[in-house]
Amino acid sequence: GKSCSRIQKNDPQKDFGWLGRVRDWQEACRHIPPETASADDVRGFFETWFTPYHVTESSGKEGLFTGYYEAALHGSRTRTGPYQTPLLSRPSDLVMVNLGEFRPELKGQRIAGRVVSGQLKPFEDRAAIETGRLSAKTVKALCWVDSPVDAFFLQVQGSGIVQLTDGSSLRVGYDGQNGYAYTAIGKELIARGELTKENVSMQTLRDWLAKHPNEATELMHQNKSYVFFKILDSDGSIGGEGTVLTPQRSLAIDHSIWPYGVPMFVATEHPAKKQPLNRLFFAQDTGGAIIGSVRGDVFWGYGDDATHNAGLMKSPGQMWILLPKTLAPDSLVFSK
C-alpha cells in the first residue's frame, strides 16, 4: 500500500525504470485490497493483476539474501564522558550526483564531492572525516554516541534510534554519503585470515573489533564510505523509496537494476530458525553493498530479535518479480 500510494502520485507517462510506464502499475494499484483484507484476498489480487517472472543471472538462479535492522545506540546531546563519537549532519558543501541523469549508460551510478574553483573534486574519506578534517561551518553533530563501532554499523544499516541521557530519543536516517564505494570489512578480515567465509557475520565482526581495539579504527577506515544523517520525524525507518519500511516485508535491492515499488517473491532460509523463508517483499530501499539482480537485504525492524536475525542472515535464495499483466519482458536473465 505504501509503494502504491507513491506510484499513484507519479506522472502516468513517466518510465517505471525499465519496467514499462507508471500507468502500467497504477491500474493494478487502483485495485489493491485494504490493509484489513484476508490473506486469500491479497493472494487473489496478485494472481489477478500480476505475472511472476523468475529472475536469473548468467551464473544461475541462486543469489544471496542478507539482513539489516534499525540500530539501537546510546547517546548524548553534548560531547561528554563516554559520548565522544559524533553522528554528523550532511555537510552544506557536499554535492551528490546521480550520473544517470547525465548519461543513460551510467544509470544507477552515483558520485559525490565538493565544488572547488568550478570543478567537482572528491570529498574527504572516512579517515579524514573521523580525524576532524571537515569544517565546523559546514557540518554539525546531531548527537554524540558512546561507541565508534555502533556508529560504524549505524552507517551500514542506514537508520537507528539513539536513546539519550536526558531520557528522550532520536530517530536518525540516511541523509547523504561522501561518494566513496562501500568496502565490507568482513571481506578484509577474511583476506587477512582473521575470519572465514563460513563464520563471518555481524556478531563475529563485532567480536573481532571488541577484542582488537588497537586495530579496530584502522580496519573501519578501510571502508572509505561515510554516511551522514538527519533526524527523522516518523514512526519508522525510511527507505530509499521515501516510504516507512515494514519489518520482514521491505527489501533493499540494487536500485541500478530495480525500480522502487516492485513486488518480489523470495524463497530463502530464515537465518535463526533454519527453516524456509518464502514470502512476498517490496523493493523499498537500497544500499552500497547490494549489487546484482538476485540480491536482497531483508529489513528485520528494531529490537534484539531484529538485530540477531539481521546479523546472522547470509542465506542463498531465489527471486521472482511480479509484473503487471500488461507487461511481458523478453528476458529476465542478467549478466553479472
Secondary structure, DSSP 4 states (H G I P E B T S, - for coil): -HHHHHHHHS-TTSB-TTSSBHHHHHHHHTTPPPTT--HHHHHHHHHHHEEEEEEEETTBS-EEEEEEEEEEEEEESS-BTTB-EEEEBPPTT-EEEEGGGT-GGGTT-EEEEEEETTEEEEPP-HHHHHTT-S-TTT--EEEEES-HHHHHHHHHH-EEEEEETTS-EEEEEEEEE-SPPP--HHHHHHHTTSS-TTT-SHHHHHHHHHH-HHHHHHHHTT----EEEEE--SSS-B-TTSSB--TTTEEE--TTTS-TT-EEEEEEE-TTT-SEEEEEEEEEE--TT--SSSEEEEEEEESHHHHHHHHH-EEEEEEEEEEETT---S--EE--
